[in-house]
Amino acid sequence: MAKKLNKTKLIKKYFGDVIKEYGFEYGGADAWTWNFFRQKENVKQEIIIMRHRFFADQIKLIFFTGVYCWGDQEPRHFIEKYKDKEFWIYETEEEYISILQEFAGIVRDYGLERLEEMLVPSDPIFATPEMHQYLYENYESLIAEADTKYDFEKTGEEGINNISMLLYQNRDKAYEEVKEFIVVMSALYIEIIIKDIGGKVVFENRKCILKEIGRQKHQTLPLVDVISIWKHCHKGGQFNIDSGLIIEYRQMRRVY
């Protein structure tokens, strides 16, 4: 076990002072992480040093932007020589400093390029912040519009299945063509859940979220749920009326 180190001081000196050259600022720490960030094209690019939850003498490096489909990116995910290495282990202060210097080199040689790639969604079919905001601000009027446009049952499992069937029927269109349609289907999805189970719509972190659903206070992202079904069908996935949205709906009601 490594002796007690002033880890924050060392991280700031041997890592933070180096990546400061690339515009990264120290954003603070918690029990597990030390965080650095910069703003690029309205995206917060983050570099994180994380210690192991159970072994204090092990740390790893993470790159994150929050852009759709990227998630956490570690050196092992995109650098061949680190493919089998998740945590770096140290025993002395000198070894700790050496790891921090290696991390700074990884940022310089590989991480900056990866963070640039992470500015763009790795999958073009995703719910944009603008779609989330439009749904949040207009879902009630979209529901009223859909009530007159679509003549089918809009409650319970039958209503959920009708939404799924419409998504399937529009599977061959380009994503840009169905974006507006998907927002409308998401509004209907919200209406059915609120009527049958309860819940309230909020806008947090640039996302339209349906919260406090049922006794278990479940929450979901309606747009993400609906897009995932359309995308599955669009990419040639087998359609099963008794799957996807209906499973999510049943889980909310605790039917199982």
N, C-alpha and C positions, 0 to 999 in steps of 0.2 A: 504494500500500500504506500502510495506516495505521501511524503510529509505535507503538512498544511502549507499551501502557497497562497500568496496574494494574487489569485488568478485574474481578477478584474484588472489589476494594475499591469500585469504581464501581457494580457490580451490587448489592452489599449496600446501598450508600447510596441510590442513585436508584431502585432497584427493590424490594429486599428490605425496606427501612424503610417503604415505602409499603404493600406488601401484608401487612406484619406486622399492620396494623390489622384484617385479615380472618382472622387466626389462623394465617398461614403462617410457618413457621420455615425457616431456611436449613439444608439437609440435606447440604451439601458439594458438591464439584466433582470432575470428572475431566478427561481431556484435551479433551473435546468439550462438556461440559455443566456448567451451574450449576443446582442443584436446590433447590426449595422445596416444602414439603408441610404438610398439616394432616390430622388424622383426623376423618372425618365418617361416622357410622352404620356403623362398622366397615370403612369404605373409606378407603384412603389416597389423598387427592386431591393430585396433583402438578402443579406449574407448573415448566416447564423452559425455560431459555434455552440454545439450542444454537448453537455456531458451525459454519460450513461446514467440512467435512473437508479441503477443498483451498484455500479462500480465507479466510484468517484475519480479513479485514475484512468478513465477512458473518455475521449472526446471525438467528435466528428464535425464535419463541415457541411452546411446545407445552403443551397441557393433557392430563393422563393420569390415569385411575383404575384401569385394569386390569379394569373391569367388562365382561362379555361383549359382544363385537361393537362396542365403541367404538373401541379402538385410539387412536393419537395424534390429537388434534384441534388443528389450527392455525387462526389467525384466517381464513385463506383458505377454510376448510371451512364456516364458518358466519356470516361477516360479509361482506356484499355488496361493500363498498368495498375489501376486501382480496382478492377472489377471484382476482386475477392476481398476487398478491404472496406469495412464499414467504420469501425472505431480505431483510433490511434491510441496505443497504450503507452504510458510513461511512468517512471519511478522517481525521477529526480527533477529538480527545477531546470537543469540544463536540457534534459530530454523534452520537457514541456515547452521550453523556448524554441527548441529545434522543430517541434511539431507546428508551433504557431508560425514560424518562418516558412515551413513547407506549405502551410495553408495559404499564406500570403502569396507564395509563388504559384499555387494552383489557381488562385483568383486571377492573377496577372496573366498566366499562360493559357488558361482554359475557361475560367469562370466568367470573365467579362463577356466573352463571345457567347457563352451559353445564356447569360442573362439577356443579351440582345435577342437571341432566338426566342426567349420566353416572353418577349413583348407581344408576340402574335400567338393566338390560340393554336394549339397543335391539331385541333379538329375544327374546321370552319363551321360545323353545325353546332351552335351553342346559343344559349339565351344571353343576348347582349344586355348591358345595363340599361340601354334605351328601351328595350322590350320590357324589362322588369318595371321600369318607371311608368311606361305607358299603361301596362296592365294595372298597376296600383292606382293610377290616377283615373282610369276610365273603366274599371271592371264592371261597375254597375250599369253604365250606359251600354257596354258591350253585351251584357246579359240581356238587356231589353231588346237590343238589336237582334241577337241570336234567337230570342223567343219568337220573333216574327219571321225570321229567315229560315229556321230549321224546325220542321214540323215533326218532332219526335218526343218521346217521353224524356223529361229532364230531371228525374228524381231517382234516387236509389241505384241499385245495381244495374237496372235497365238503362238508366240515363248514362251511367259510366260506360256501359258497353256500347251505347250509341255513339259516344264520343270516340271510343276506340275504333269502331267500324269506320267512322268518317276519316279518321287519321289514316287507316289502312287504304281507304278508297283514294286518298290523295298522295299515296306513297311515291308515285312515279314523277311527281312534279319536282322542279328544282327548289332548293331550300328558300331562295330569295322569293320565289312565287308564293310559298305557303306561310311565310312569317306572320302575316296579318291574320291568316286563318288559324294558325297555332295560338296566337294571343286570344282570339275569340274562344277557341276550345278550352283554353286555360281558364277563362272567365266562367264558362259553364261548369267546369270542374270545381271551381271555387264555390259556385252557387249550390251545387249538389251537396258538397261536404258541409257547408254552413247550415243548410236547411235540415240535413239528416243528422248531423253529429254536433254541429256548433263550431265556433272558431271566429277569429278576427284577422283581417288583412292588415299587415304593417309593411313599412318600407325601411329596411335596415341594410347598411353596407351595400347600397345600390342594388338591393334584391327585393322583389315582392315575395313576402313570406306569409303563409297562412299558419297562424299560431293558435295555441290553446284549443286544440281540436279534441273534443270529447273529454271523458273523465281522466284520461291519462295525460292530458295536456300535450298531445302530439303536435308536431309542426312539420310542414313540408314546403317545398318550393314548387308551386303549380306549373310554372313554365318548364322547369327542368323535367318534371314528371311527364308532361305531355310531349315535349321534344324527344325524350328518350324512346317513347313508343313509336312516334313517327319515324325517327331515325332507324330504329330496328327494322321497321317495315320497308323503309326506303332502301336500305342496304340488302334487301332480299331475305330478311329473317322471316321465319314461319310465323303466321298470325294465329293466335289462339285467343278467342274472345274472352276466355276465362283466365286471363293473365294480365300482367302489366298494371294498369291503373286499377283494375278490380282487386288485385291482391293488396295494393296499397290502401285502397278504400276499406277492405275487410280488416286489415290490420288496425286501421284507425278505430273501427267499430269494435275491435276485439271479437270478431265473429268466430275466429278459429278456436 
